[in-house]
């Protein structure tokens, strides 16, 4: 199976498959009860081992 490196993934990329390790993550929740997830930030490491990217997912 062919994987893309993180450095090759851009905003213009439509479809890609990556194989990464999540090295760090942070959750940002609301102060509501129960808390609602606002954002999840991930630091990803690909097979080159020298390229990190911060991937941020926001919820609506």
mmCIF file as Biopython writes it, N, C-alpha, C and O atoms, coordinates in Angstrom:
data_model
#
loop_
_atom_site.group_PDB
_atom_site.id
_atom_site.type_symbol
_atom_site.label_atom_id
_atom_site.label_alt_id
_atom_site.label_comp_id
_atom_site.label_asym_id
_atom_site.label_entity_id
_atom_site.label_seq_id
_atom_site.pdbx_PDB_ins_code
_atom_site.Cartn_x
_atom_site.Cartn_y
_atom_site.Cartn_z
_atom_site.occupancy
_atom_site.B_iso_or_equiv
_atom_site.auth_seq_id
_atom_site.auth_asym_id
_atom_site.pdbx_PDB_model_num
ATOM 1   N N  . UNK A ? 1  ? 0.840   -1.174 0.000  1.0 0.0 1  A 1 
ATOM 2   C CA . UNK A ? 1  ? 0.000   0.000  0.000  1.0 0.0 1  A 1 
ATOM 3   C C  . UNK A ? 1  ? 0.890   1.244  0.000  1.0 0.0 1  A 1 
ATOM 4   O O  . UNK A ? 1  ? 1.865   1.308  0.749  1.0 0.0 1  A 1 
ATOM 5   N N  . UNK A ? 2  ? 0.568   2.206  -0.815 1.0 0.0 2  A 1 
ATOM 6   C CA . UNK A ? 2  ? 1.364   3.426  -0.962 1.0 0.0 2  A 1 
ATOM 7   C C  . UNK A ? 2  ? 0.868   4.505  0.008  1.0 0.0 2  A 1 
ATOM 8   O O  . UNK A ? 2  ? -0.329  4.781  0.084  1.0 0.0 2  A 1 
ATOM 9   N N  . UNK A ? 3  ? 1.806   5.110  0.749  1.0 0.0 3  A 1 
ATOM 10  C CA . UNK A ? 3  ? 1.484   6.167  1.697  1.0 0.0 3  A 1 
ATOM 11  C C  . UNK A ? 3  ? 2.145   7.470  1.262  1.0 0.0 3  A 1 
ATOM 12  O O  . UNK A ? 3  ? 3.232   7.465  0.684  1.0 0.0 3  A 1 
ATOM 13  N N  . UNK A ? 4  ? 1.482   8.571  1.542  1.0 0.0 4  A 1 
ATOM 14  C CA . UNK A ? 4  ? 2.064   9.888  1.300  1.0 0.0 4  A 1 
ATOM 15  C C  . UNK A ? 4  ? 2.841   10.317 2.534  1.0 0.0 4  A 1 
ATOM 16  O O  . UNK A ? 4  ? 2.474   9.975  3.658  1.0 0.0 4  A 1 
ATOM 17  N N  . UNK A ? 5  ? 3.912   11.068 2.322  1.0 0.0 5  A 1 
ATOM 18  C CA . UNK A ? 5  ? 4.618   11.678 3.439  1.0 0.0 5  A 1 
ATOM 19  C C  . UNK A ? 5  ? 3.882   12.947 3.837  1.0 0.0 5  A 1 
ATOM 20  O O  . UNK A ? 5  ? 3.184   13.544 3.018  1.0 0.0 5  A 1 
ATOM 21  N N  . UNK A ? 6  ? 4.032   13.358 5.076  1.0 0.0 6  A 1 
ATOM 22  C CA . UNK A ? 6  ? 3.336   14.553 5.548  1.0 0.0 6  A 1 
ATOM 23  C C  . UNK A ? 6  ? 3.730   15.795 4.762  1.0 0.0 6  A 1 
ATOM 24  O O  . UNK A ? 6  ? 2.899   16.674 4.537  1.0 0.0 6  A 1 
ATOM 25  N N  . UNK A ? 7  ? 4.976   15.876 4.346  1.0 0.0 7  A 1 
ATOM 26  C CA . UNK A ? 7  ? 5.413   17.062 3.598  1.0 0.0 7  A 1 
ATOM 27  C C  . UNK A ? 7  ? 4.745   17.154 2.232  1.0 0.0 7  A 1 
ATOM 28  O O  . UNK A ? 7  ? 4.723   18.228 1.631  1.0 0.0 7  A 1 
ATOM 29  N N  . UNK A ? 8  ? 4.197   16.040 1.731  1.0 0.0 8  A 1 
ATOM 30  C CA . UNK A ? 8  ? 3.538   16.030 0.425  1.0 0.0 8  A 1 
ATOM 31  C C  . UNK A ? 8  ? 2.042   16.322 0.509  1.0 0.0 8  A 1 
ATOM 32  O O  . UNK A ? 8  ? 1.387   16.492 -0.519 1.0 0.0 8  A 1 
ATOM 33  N N  . UNK A ? 9  ? 1.506   16.380 1.705  1.0 0.0 9  A 1 
ATOM 34  C CA . UNK A ? 9  ? 0.076   16.664 1.890  1.0 0.0 9  A 1 
ATOM 35  C C  . UNK A ? 9  ? -0.099  18.170 2.005  1.0 0.0 9  A 1 
ATOM 36  O O  . UNK A ? 9  ? 0.490   18.805 2.879  1.0 0.0 9  A 1 
ATOM 37  N N  . UNK A ? 10 ? -0.907  18.736 1.122  1.0 0.0 10 A 1 
ATOM 38  C CA . UNK A ? 10 ? -1.148  20.183 1.106  1.0 0.0 10 A 1 
ATOM 39  C C  . UNK A ? 10 ? -2.637  20.453 1.173  1.0 0.0 10 A 1 
ATOM 40  O O  . UNK A ? 10 ? -3.445  19.524 1.144  1.0 0.0 10 A 1 
ATOM 41  N N  . UNK A ? 11 ? -2.998  21.712 1.262  1.0 0.0 11 A 1 
ATOM 42  C CA . UNK A ? 11 ? -4.413  22.079 1.267  1.0 0.0 11 A 1 
ATOM 43  C C  . UNK A ? 11 ? -5.080  21.762 -0.066 1.0 0.0 11 A 1 
ATOM 44  O O  . UNK A ? 11 ? -6.298  21.594 -0.127 1.0 0.0 11 A 1 
ATOM 45  N N  . UNK A ? 12 ? -4.297  21.680 -1.121 1.0 0.0 12 A 1 
ATOM 46  C CA . UNK A ? 12 ? -4.842  21.361 -2.430 1.0 0.0 12 A 1 
ATOM 47  C C  . UNK A ? 12 ? -5.032  19.855 -2.624 1.0 0.0 12 A 1 
ATOM 48  O O  . UNK A ? 12 ? -5.698  19.433 -3.569 1.0 0.0 12 A 1 
ATOM 49  N N  . UNK A ? 13 ? -4.456  19.050 -1.741 1.0 0.0 13 A 1 
ATOM 50  C CA . UNK A ? 13 ? -4.595  17.601 -1.849 1.0 0.0 13 A 1 
ATOM 51  C C  . UNK A ? 13 ? -6.046  17.195 -1.626 1.0 0.0 13 A 1 
ATOM 52  O O  . UNK A ? 13 ? -6.694  17.646 -0.681 1.0 0.0 13 A 1 
ATOM 53  N N  . UNK A ? 14 ? -6.533  16.357 -2.491 1.0 0.0 14 A 1 
ATOM 54  C CA . UNK A ? 14 ? -7.930  15.916 -2.385 1.0 0.0 14 A 1 
ATOM 55  C C  . UNK A ? 14 ? -8.050  14.578 -1.662 1.0 0.0 14 A 1 
ATOM 56  O O  . UNK A ? 14 ? -8.956  14.371 -0.855 1.0 0.0 14 A 1 
ATOM 57  N N  . UNK A ? 15 ? -7.134  13.689 -1.963 1.0 0.0 15 A 1 
ATOM 58  C CA . UNK A ? 15 ? -7.210  12.351 -1.396 1.0 0.0 15 A 1 
ATOM 59  C C  . UNK A ? 15 ? -5.795  11.867 -1.112 1.0 0.0 15 A 1 
ATOM 60  O O  . UNK A ? 15 ? -4.927  11.933 -1.982 1.0 0.0 15 A 1 
ATOM 61  N N  . UNK A ? 16 ? -5.567  11.390 0.077  1.0 0.0 16 A 1 
ATOM 62  C CA . UNK A ? 16 ? -4.252  10.899 0.438  1.0 0.0 16 A 1 
ATOM 63  C C  . UNK A ? 16 ? -4.383  9.895  1.569  1.0 0.0 16 A 1 
ATOM 64  O O  . UNK A ? 16 ? -5.391  9.836  2.274  1.0 0.0 16 A 1 
ATOM 65  N N  . UNK A ? 17 ? -3.339  9.118  1.714  1.0 0.0 17 A 1 
ATOM 66  C CA . UNK A ? 17 ? -3.273  8.134  2.789  1.0 0.0 17 A 1 
ATOM 67  C C  . UNK A ? 17 ? -1.907  8.294  3.438  1.0 0.0 17 A 1 
ATOM 68  O O  . UNK A ? 17 ? -0.880  8.259  2.760  1.0 0.0 17 A 1 
ATOM 69  N N  . UNK A ? 18 ? -1.902  8.468  4.743  1.0 0.0 18 A 1 
ATOM 70  C CA . UNK A ? 18 ? -0.642  8.648  5.465  1.0 0.0 18 A 1 
ATOM 71  C C  . UNK A ? 18 ? -0.528  7.581  6.547  1.0 0.0 18 A 1 
ATOM 72  O O  . UNK A ? 18 ? -1.524  7.061  7.050  1.0 0.0 18 A 1 
ATOM 73  N N  . UNK A ? 19 ? 0.702   7.279  6.882  1.0 0.0 19 A 1 
ATOM 74  C CA . UNK A ? 19 ? 0.958   6.389  8.017  1.0 0.0 19 A 1 
ATOM 75  C C  . UNK A ? 19 ? 1.829   7.180  8.973  1.0 0.0 19 A 1 
ATOM 76  O O  . UNK A ? 19 ? 2.971   7.512  8.658  1.0 0.0 19 A 1 
ATOM 77  N N  . UNK A ? 20 ? 1.287   7.480  10.138 1.0 0.0 20 A 1 
ATOM 78  C CA . UNK A ? 20 ? 1.957   8.352  11.100 1.0 0.0 20 A 1 
ATOM 79  C C  . UNK A ? 20 ? 1.848   7.787  12.503 1.0 0.0 20 A 1 
ATOM 80  O O  . UNK A ? 20 ? 1.072   6.875  12.788 1.0 0.0 20 A 1 
ATOM 81  N N  . UNK A ? 21 ? 2.653   8.367  13.353 1.0 0.0 21 A 1 
ATOM 82  C CA . UNK A ? 21 ? 2.553   8.105  14.783 1.0 0.0 21 A 1 
ATOM 83  C C  . UNK A ? 21 ? 2.150   9.413  15.446 1.0 0.0 21 A 1 
ATOM 84  O O  . UNK A ? 21 ? 2.726   10.463 15.158 1.0 0.0 21 A 1 
ATOM 85  N N  . UNK A ? 22 ? 1.174   9.354  16.321 1.0 0.0 22 A 1 
ATOM 86  C CA . UNK A ? 22 ? 0.775   10.533 17.090 1.0 0.0 22 A 1 
ATOM 87  C C  . UNK A ? 22 ? 1.718   10.631 18.276 1.0 0.0 22 A 1 
ATOM 88  O O  . UNK A ? 22 ? 1.727   9.762  19.148 1.0 0.0 22 A 1 
ATOM 89  N N  . UNK A ? 23 ? 2.517   11.703 18.304 1.0 0.0 23 A 1 
ATOM 90  C CA . UNK A ? 23 ? 3.505   11.842 19.374 1.0 0.0 23 A 1 
ATOM 91  C C  . UNK A ? 23 ? 3.006   12.702 20.531 1.0 0.0 23 A 1 
ATOM 92  O O  . UNK A ? 23 ? 3.526   12.611 21.643 1.0 0.0 23 A 1 
ATOM 93  N N  . UNK A ? 24 ? 2.015   13.525 20.275 1.0 0.0 24 A 1 
ATOM 94  C CA . UNK A ? 24 ? 1.468   14.405 21.314 1.0 0.0 24 A 1 
ATOM 95  C C  . UNK A ? 24 ? 0.068   14.837 20.897 1.0 0.0 24 A 1 
ATOM 96  O O  . UNK A ? 24 ? -0.204  15.011 19.709 1.0 0.0 24 A 1 
ATOM 97  N N  . UNK A ? 25 ? -0.810  15.008 21.860 1.0 0.0 25 A 1 
ATOM 98  C CA . UNK A ? 25 ? -2.125  15.548 21.545 1.0 0.0 25 A 1 
ATOM 99  C C  . UNK A ? 25 ? -2.636  16.409 22.686 1.0 0.0 25 A 1 
ATOM 100 O O  . UNK A ? 25 ? -2.266  16.225 23.846 1.0 0.0 25 A 1 
ATOM 101 N N  . UNK A ? 26 ? -3.497  17.355 22.326 1.0 0.0 26 A 1 
ATOM 102 C CA . UNK A ? 26 ? -4.123  18.252 23.306 1.0 0.0 26 A 1 
ATOM 103 C C  . UNK A ? 26 ? -5.590  18.391 22.964 1.0 0.0 26 A 1 
ATOM 104 O O  . UNK A ? 26 ? -5.962  18.534 21.799 1.0 0.0 26 A 1 
ATOM 105 N N  . UNK A ? 27 ? -6.424  18.347 23.999 1.0 0.0 27 A 1 
ATOM 106 C CA . UNK A ? 27 ? -7.860  18.543 23.816 1.0 0.0 27 A 1 
ATOM 107 C C  . UNK A ? 27 ? -8.242  19.886 24.414 1.0 0.0 27 A 1 
ATOM 108 O O  . UNK A ? 27 ? -7.739  20.278 25.467 1.0 0.0 27 A 1 
ATOM 109 N N  . UNK A ? 28 ? -9.128  20.579 23.735 1.0 0.0 28 A 1 
ATOM 110 C CA . UNK A ? 28 ? -9.665  21.847 24.232 1.0 0.0 28 A 1 
ATOM 111 C C  . UNK A ? 28 ? -11.176 21.704 24.332 1.0 0.0 28 A 1 
ATOM 112 O O  . UNK A ? 28 ? -11.875 21.586 23.325 1.0 0.0 28 A 1 
ATOM 113 N N  . UNK A ? 29 ? -11.664 21.718 25.572 1.0 0.0 29 A 1 
ATOM 114 C CA . UNK A ? 29 ? -13.082 21.521 25.835 1.0 0.0 29 A 1 
ATOM 115 C C  . UNK A ? 29 ? -13.753 22.814 26.262 1.0 0.0 29 A 1 
ATOM 116 O O  . UNK A ? 29 ? -13.102 23.760 26.705 1.0 0.0 29 A 1 
ATOM 117 N N  . UNK A ? 30 ? -15.062 22.831 26.117 1.0 0.0 30 A 1 
ATOM 118 C CA . UNK A ? 30 ? -15.845 23.950 26.637 1.0 0.0 30 A 1 
ATOM 119 C C  . UNK A ? 30 ? -15.944 23.809 28.153 1.0 0.0 30 A 1 
ATOM 120 O O  . UNK A ? 30 ? -15.567 22.784 28.720 1.0 0.0 30 A 1 
ATOM 121 N N  . UNK A ? 31 ? -16.442 24.824 28.779 1.0 0.0 31 A 1 
ATOM 122 C CA . UNK A ? 31 ? -16.626 24.769 30.227 1.0 0.0 31 A 1 
ATOM 123 C C  . UNK A ? 31 ? -18.045 24.367 30.591 1.0 0.0 31 A 1 
ATOM 124 O O  . UNK A ? 31 ? -18.451 24.473 31.748 1.0 0.0 31 A 1 
ATOM 125 N N  . UNK A ? 32 ? -18.792 23.906 29.605 1.0 0.0 32 A 1 
ATOM 126 C CA . UNK A ? 32 ? -20.167 23.458 29.849 1.0 0.0 32 A 1 
ATOM 127 C C  . UNK A ? 32 ? -20.155 22.166 30.661 1.0 0.0 32 A 1 
ATOM 128 O O  . UNK A ? 32 ? -19.122 21.523 30.845 1.0 0.0 32 A 1 
ATOM 129 N N  . UNK A ? 33 ? -21.335 21.820 31.132 1.0 0.0 33 A 1 
ATOM 130 C CA . UNK A ? 33 ? -21.474 20.559 31.843 1.0 0.0 33 A 1 
ATOM 131 C C  . UNK A ? 33 ? -22.524 19.725 31.150 1.0 0.0 33 A 1 
ATOM 132 O O  . UNK A ? 33 ? -23.698 20.079 31.257 1.0 0.0 33 A 1 
ATOM 133 N N  . UNK A ? 34 ? -22.221 18.680 30.470 1.0 0.0 34 A 1 
ATOM 134 C CA . UNK A ? 34 ? -20.906 18.072 30.258 1.0 0.0 34 A 1 
ATOM 135 C C  . UNK A ? 34 ? -20.088 18.852 29.236 1.0 0.0 34 A 1 
ATOM 136 O O  . UNK A ? 34 ? -20.649 19.539 28.383 1.0 0.0 34 A 1 
ATOM 137 N N  . UNK A ? 35 ? -18.770 18.746 29.319 1.0 0.0 35 A 1 
ATOM 138 C CA . UNK A ? 35 ? -17.904 19.483 28.391 1.0 0.0 35 A 1 
ATOM 139 C C  . UNK A ? 35 ? -18.096 19.037 26.945 1.0 0.0 35 A 1 
ATOM 140 O O  . UNK A ? 35 ? -18.389 17.874 26.669 1.0 0.0 35 A 1 
ATOM 141 N N  . UNK A ? 36 ? -17.927 19.970 26.046 1.0 0.0 36 A 1 
ATOM 142 C CA . UNK A ? 36 ? -18.027 19.701 24.614 1.0 0.0 36 A 1 
ATOM 143 C C  . UNK A ? 36 ? -16.641 19.914 24.019 1.0 0.0 36 A 1 
ATOM 144 O O  . UNK A ? 36 ? -15.985 20.916 24.302 1.0 0.0 36 A 1 
ATOM 145 N N  . UNK A ? 37 ? -16.203 18.977 23.202 1.0 0.0 37 A 1 
ATOM 146 C CA . UNK A ? 37 ? -14.893 19.085 22.573 1.0 0.0 37 A 1 
ATOM 147 C C  . UNK A ? 37 ? -14.922 20.174 21.509 1.0 0.0 37 A 1 
ATOM 148 O O  . UNK A ? 37 ? -15.715 20.112 20.570 1.0 0.0 37 A 1 
ATOM 149 N N  . UNK A ? 38 ? -14.046 21.180 21.659 1.0 0.0 38 A 1 
ATOM 150 C CA . UNK A ? 38 ? -13.922 22.256 20.677 1.0 0.0 38 A 1 
ATOM 151 C C  . UNK A ? 38 ? -12.877 21.935 19.623 1.0 0.0 38 A 1 
ATOM 152 O O  . UNK A ? 38 ? -13.099 22.127 18.428 1.0 0.0 38 A 1 
ATOM 153 N N  . UNK A ? 39 ? -11.729 21.443 20.088 1.0 0.0 39 A 1 
ATOM 154 C CA . UNK A ? 39 ? -10.607 21.257 19.179 1.0 0.0 39 A 1 
ATOM 155 C C  . UNK A ? 39 ? -9.689  20.158 19.696 1.0 0.0 39 A 1 
ATOM 156 O O  . UNK A ? 39 ? -9.523  19.973 20.901 1.0 0.0 39 A 1 
ATOM 157 N N  . UNK A ? 40 ? -9.097  19.433 18.746 1.0 0.0 40 A 1 
ATOM 158 C CA . UNK A ? 40 ? -8.132  18.399 19.068 1.0 0.0 40 A 1 
ATOM 159 C C  . UNK A ? 40 ? -6.896  18.670 18.226 1.0 0.0 40 A 1 
ATOM 160 O O  . UNK A ? 40 ? -6.971  18.673 16.997 1.0 0.0 40 A 1 
ATOM 161 N N  . UNK A ? 41 ? -5.758  18.898 18.875 1.0 0.0 41 A 1 
ATOM 162 C CA . UNK A ? 41 ? -4.500  19.161 18.182 1.0 0.0 41 A 1 
ATOM 163 C C  . UNK A ? 41 ? -3.613  17.931 18.287 1.0 0.0 41 A 1 
ATOM 164 O O  . UNK A ? 41 ? -3.437  17.367 19.368 1.0 0.0 41 A 1 
ATOM 165 N N  . UNK A ? 42 ? -3.056  17.521 17.149 1.0 0.0 42 A 1 
ATOM 166 C CA . UNK A ? 42 ? -2.193  16.348 17.106 1.0 0.0 42 A 1 
ATOM 167 C C  . UNK A ? 42 ? -0.842  16.719 16.519 1.0 0.0 42 A 1 
ATOM 168 O O  . UNK A ? 42 ? -0.777  17.468 15.544 1.0 0.0 42 A 1 
ATOM 169 N N  . UNK A ? 43 ? 0.221   16.215 17.088 1.0 0.0 43 A 1 
ATOM 170 C CA . UNK A ? 43 ? 1.542   16.327 16.491 1.0 0.0 43 A 1 
ATOM 171 C C  . UNK A ? 43 ? 1.832   14.961 15.885 1.0 0.0 43 A 1 
ATOM 172 O O  . UNK A ? 43 ? 1.855   13.947 16.582 1.0 0.0 43 A 1 
ATOM 173 N N  . UNK A ? 44 ? 2.054   14.953 14.578 1.0 0.0 44 A 1 
ATOM 174 C CA . UNK A ? 44 ? 2.212   13.712 13.827 1.0 0.0 44 A 1 
ATOM 175 C C  . UNK A ? 44 ? 3.652   13.538 13.374 1.0 0.0 44 A 1 
ATOM 176 O O  . UNK A ? 44 ? 4.338   14.510 13.059 1.0 0.0 44 A 1 
ATOM 177 N N  . UNK A ? 45 ? 4.096   12.307 13.345 1.0 0.0 45 A 1 
ATOM 178 C CA . UNK A ? 45 ? 5.449   11.984 12.905 1.0 0.0 45 A 1 
ATOM 179 C C  . UNK A ? 45 ? 5.341   10.899 11.842 1.0 0.0 45 A 1 
ATOM 180 O O  . UNK A ? 45 ? 4.735   9.853  12.077 1.0 0.0 45 A 1 
ATOM 181 N N  . UNK A ? 46 ? 5.929   11.147 10.666 1.0 0.0 46 A 1 
ATOM 182 C CA . UNK A ? 46 ? 5.849   10.147 9.596  1.0 0.0 46 A 1 
ATOM 183 C C  . UNK A ? 46 ? 7.104   9.283  9.559  1.0 0.0 46 A 1 
ATOM 184 O O  . UNK A ? 46 ? 7.952   9.379  10.447 1.0 0.0 46 A 1 
ATOM 185 N N  . UNK A ? 47 ? 7.223   8.452  8.552  1.0 0.0 47 A 1 
ATOM 186 C CA . UNK A ? 47 ? 8.323   7.487  8.505  1.0 0.0 47 A 1 
ATOM 187 C C  . UNK A ? 47 ? 9.699   8.106  8.316  1.0 0.0 47 A 1 
ATOM 188 O O  . UNK A ? 47 ? 10.702  7.434  8.552  1.0 0.0 47 A 1 
ATOM 189 N N  . UNK A ? 48 ? 9.780   9.368  7.897  1.0 0.0 48 A 1 
ATOM 190 C CA . UNK A ? 48 ? 11.085  10.018 7.776  1.0 0.0 48 A 1 
ATOM 191 C C  . UNK A ? 48 ? 11.655  10.411 9.139  1.0 0.0 48 A 1 
ATOM 192 O O  . UNK A ? 48 ? 12.839  10.728 9.250  1.0 0.0 48 A 1 
ATOM 193 N N  . UNK A ? 49 ? 10.833  10.391 10.149 1.0 0.0 49 A 1 
ATOM 194 C CA . UNK A ? 49 ? 11.224  10.654 11.541 1.0 0.0 49 A 1 
ATOM 195 C C  . UNK A ? 49 ? 11.767  12.051 11.806 1.0 0.0 49 A 1 
ATOM 196 O O  . UNK A ? 49 ? 12.200  12.340 12.921 1.0 0.0 49 A 1 
ATOM 197 N N  . UNK A ? 50 ? 11.753  12.896 10.828 1.0 0.0 50 A 1 
ATOM 198 C CA . UNK A ? 50 ? 12.246  14.249 11.064 1.0 0.0 50 A 1 
ATOM 199 C C  . UNK A ? 50 ? 11.244  15.299 10.621 1.0 0.0 50 A 1 
ATOM 200 O O  . UNK A ? 50 ? 11.589  16.474 10.494 1.0 0.0 50 A 1 
ATOM 201 N N  . UNK A ? 51 ? 10.020  14.890 10.388 1.0 0.0 51 A 1 
ATOM 202 C CA . UNK A ? 51 ? 9.025   15.858 9.934  1.0 0.0 51 A 1 
ATOM 203 C C  . UNK A ? 51 ? 7.813   15.809 10.854 1.0 0.0 51 A 1 
ATOM 204 O O  . UNK A ? 51 ? 7.100   14.807 10.895 1.0 0.0 51 A 1 
ATOM 205 N N  . UNK A ? 52 ? 7.584   16.873 11.580 1.0 0.0 52 A 1 
ATOM 206 C CA . UNK A ? 52 ? 6.420   16.977 12.454 1.0 0.0 52 A 1 
ATOM 207 C C  . UNK A ? 52 ? 5.429   17.946 11.844 1.0 0.0 52 A 1 
ATOM 208 O O  . UNK A ? 52 ? 5.811   18.908 11.177 1.0 0.0 52 A 1 
ATOM 209 N N  . UNK A ? 53 ? 4.195   17.693 12.071 1.0 0.0 53 A 1 
ATOM 210 C CA . UNK A ? 53 ? 3.141   18.593 11.616 1.0 0.0 53 A 1 
ATOM 211 C C  . UNK A ? 53 ? 2.100   18.679 12.718 1.0 0.0 53 A 1 
ATOM 212 O O  . UNK A ? 53 ? 1.852   17.703 13.427 1.0 0.0 53 A 1 
ATOM 213 N N  . UNK A ? 54 ? 1.501   19.828 12.857 1.0 0.0 54 A 1 
ATOM 214 C CA . UNK A ? 54 ? 0.411   19.969 13.810 1.0 0.0 54 A 1 
ATOM 215 C C  . UNK A ? 54 ? -0.887  19.902 13.026 1.0 0.0 54 A 1 
ATOM 216 O O  . UNK A ? 54 ? -1.142  20.712 12.134 1.0 0.0 54 A 1 
ATOM 217 N N  . UNK A ? 55 ? -1.680  18.939 13.372 1.0 0.0 55 A 1 
ATOM 218 C CA . UNK A ? 55 ? -2.964  18.721 12.726 1.0 0.0 55 A 1 
ATOM 219 C C  . UNK A ? 55 ? -4.039  19.112 13.719 1.0 0.0 55 A 1 
ATOM 220 O O  . UNK A ? 55 ? -4.118  18.551 14.812 1.0 0.0 55 A 1 
ATOM 221 N N  . UNK A ? 56 ? -4.853  20.057 13.349 1.0 0.0 56 A 1 
ATOM 222 C CA . UNK A ? 56 ? -5.870  20.565 14.266 1.0 0.0 56 A 1 
ATOM 223 C C  . UNK A ? 56 ? -7.244  20.293 13.691 1.0 0.0 56 A 1 
ATOM 224 O O  . UNK A ? 56 ? -7.523  20.621 12.538 1.0 0.0 56 A 1 
ATOM 225 N N  . UNK A ? 57 ? -8.106  19.689 14.503 1.0 0.0 57 A 1 
ATOM 226 C CA . UNK A ? 57 ? -9.483  19.418 14.096 1.0 0.0 57 A 1 
ATOM 227 C C  . UNK A ? 57 ? -10.405 20.240 14.984 1.0 0.0 57 A 1 
ATOM 228 O O  . UNK A ? 57 ? -10.340 20.155 16.210 1.0 0.0 57 A 1 
ATOM 229 N N  . UNK A ? 58 ? -11.255 21.027 14.362 1.0 0.0 58 A 1 
ATOM 230 C CA . UNK A ? 58 ? -12.240 21.790 15.123 1.0 0.0 58 A 1 
ATOM 231 C C  . UNK A ? 58 ? -13.612 21.190 14.922 1.0 0.0 58 A 1 
ATOM 232 O O  . UNK A ? 58 ? -13.950 20.720 13.836 1.0 0.0 58 A 1 
ATOM 233 N N  . UNK A ? 59 ? -14.398 21.214 15.983 1.0 0.0 59 A 1 
ATOM 234 C CA . UNK A ? 59 ? -15.759 20.727 15.894 1.0 0.0 59 A 1 
ATOM 235 C C  . UNK A ? 59 ? -16.688 21.915 15.720 1.0 0.0 59 A 1 
ATOM 236 O O  . UNK A ? 59 ? -16.306 23.056 15.979 1.0 0.0 59 A 1 
ATOM 237 N N  . UNK A ? 60 ? -17.886 21.648 15.289 1.0 0.0 60 A 1 
ATOM 238 C CA . UNK A ? 60 ? -18.824 22.749 15.062 1.0 0.0 60 A 1 
ATOM 239 C C  . UNK A ? 60 ? -19.564 23.144 16.312 1.0 0.0 60 A 1 
ATOM 240 O O  . UNK A ? 60 ? -20.388 24.057 16.279 1.0 0.0 60 A 1 
#
